Amino acid sequence: MARWYRNLDPSALAQELDAARRVGVAAVEVPSAAFDWLAAEGERMIYVVAGDRLLVSKRHVMGEDISHAVLADGGHVQAAGEFEVVEFGDVKVVTSLNNMSGHYRPGRESLDVAMEAFEERGLRVLAGGVEQYDWHTP
């Protein structure tokens, strides 16, 4: 069973949710037509895995930084980080995946959870593009 990570900055959540609403950002479920649209733009995105849900968003929208906590509505997650996806016809390939989330600071095992979540939804994950962020390095 995967470990759950809590939001380490809950005091910022109300302000972060308000900022996301102002710029029209909502968590996007994978797979969905909204995700297909985001993927086609080719920008770096953020993700969270919470239970059976994989939720994503752009990282920056109209000058606002979107946090992982916004995607999870402040709740606990099993994985969080950033990713990039490239489309080759009908195939979507995750070319870059990490566990960079200051709100959750997920461990190495969260990358396994994330890879599985993307692959279960039909995306291929390039193993060479998976990068662990070490939260213990100063």
C-alpha positions in Angstrom: 0.0 0.0 0.0 1.3 3.4 -1.0 2.2 6.0 1.6 0.0 9.1 1.9 1.6 12.6 2.2 -0.1 15.5 3.9 0.0 19.2 2.7 2.8 20.8 4.6 1.5 24.3 4.1 -2.2 24.2 4.8 -2.3 27.9 5.9 -1.7 28.9 2.2 -4.5 26.8 0.8 -7.4 29.4 0.8 -5.2 32.0 -0.9 -4.0 29.4 -3.5 -7.5 28.2 -4.2 -8.6 31.8 -4.7 -5.8 32.5 -7.1 -6.5 29.4 -9.1 -10.2 30.3 -9.3 -9.3 33.9 -10.5 -7.3 32.5 -13.4 -9.8 29.7 -14.2 -7.7 26.7 -13.2 -9.3 23.5 -12.1 -7.8 20.1 -11.6 -8.0 18.0 -14.8 -8.6 14.3 -14.6 -6.5 11.9 -16.7 -7.7 10.7 -19.1 -10.1 13.3 -20.4 -10.6 15.7 -23.3 -9.4 18.5 -21.1 -6.1 16.6 -20.5 -5.8 15.9 -24.2 -6.0 19.7 -24.8 -3.4 20.4 -22.1 -1.1 17.7 -23.4 -1.3 19.1 -26.9 0.1 22.4 -25.6 3.4 20.7 -24.7 4.0 22.7 -21.5 5.4 21.4 -18.2 2.6 20.4 -15.9 2.0 19.3 -12.3 0.2 16.2 -11.1 -1.1 14.5 -8.0 -2.2 11.0 -7.4 -4.8 10.5 -4.7 -6.5 7.1 -4.5 -7.8 6.2 -7.9 -7.4 9.7 -9.3 -4.6 11.3 -11.4 -5.2 15.0 -11.5 -3.1 17.5 -13.5 -2.8 21.2 -14.3 -0.5 23.7 -15.9 2.2 24.9 -13.4 1.9 28.6 -14.3 -1.3 30.4 -15.5 -1.5 34.1 -16.1 1.3 34.9 -13.7 -0.1 32.6 -10.9 1.8 29.6 -9.6 -0.6 26.7 -9.3 0.3 24.4 -6.3 -0.2 20.7 -5.9 -2.4 21.4 -3.0 -4.9 23.1 -5.3 -5.2 19.9 -7.4 -5.8 17.9 -4.2 -8.0 20.6 -2.6 -5.6 20.5 0.3 -6.0 16.8 0.9 -3.5 14.0 1.3 -1.8 12.5 -1.8 0.2 9.4 -2.7 2.3 11.2 -5.3 2.9 14.8 -6.5 5.4 16.4 -8.9 6.0 17.7 -12.4 5.8 16.1 -15.8 6.0 16.7 -19.5 4.2 14.8 -22.1 4.7 14.5 -25.9 2.1 13.2 -28.4 3.1 10.8 -31.2 -0.1 10.3 -33.1 -2.5 8.6 -30.7 0.3 7.7 -28.2 1.2 10.0 -25.3 4.6 9.6 -23.8 5.7 11.1 -20.5 9.2 12.3 -21.2 9.9 13.9 -17.9 8.6 13.0 -14.4 9.7 14.0 -11.0 8.5 14.3 -7.4 9.1 18.0 -7.0 6.4 19.3 -4.7 7.2 21.6 -1.8 3.7 21.3 -0.4 4.0 17.5 -0.1 7.7 16.6 -0.4 7.0 13.0 -1.5 9.6 10.3 -1.3 11.1 8.0 -3.9 8.3 5.5 -3.7 5.9 8.1 -4.9 7.5 8.1 -8.3 6.6 4.4 -8.6 3.0 5.3 -7.8 3.0 8.1 -10.4 4.5 6.0 -13.1 1.9 3.3 -12.5 -0.9 5.9 -12.5 0.2 7.3 -15.8 0.7 3.9 -17.4 -2.7 2.6 -16.2 -4.3 5.5 -18.1 -2.5 4.6 -21.4 0.5 6.9 -21.2 4.0 5.5 -21.7 6.6 6.7 -19.2 10.2 6.9 -20.4 12.3 5.4 -17.6 15.2 7.7 -18.5 13.0 10.7 -17.9 12.2 9.9 -14.3 14.0 12.0 -11.8 13.9 11.9 -8.0 14.1 15.1 -6.1 15.9 14.6 -2.8 14.2 16.7 -0.1 17.1 16.0 2.3 19.8 17.7 0.3 20.4 21.3 1.5 
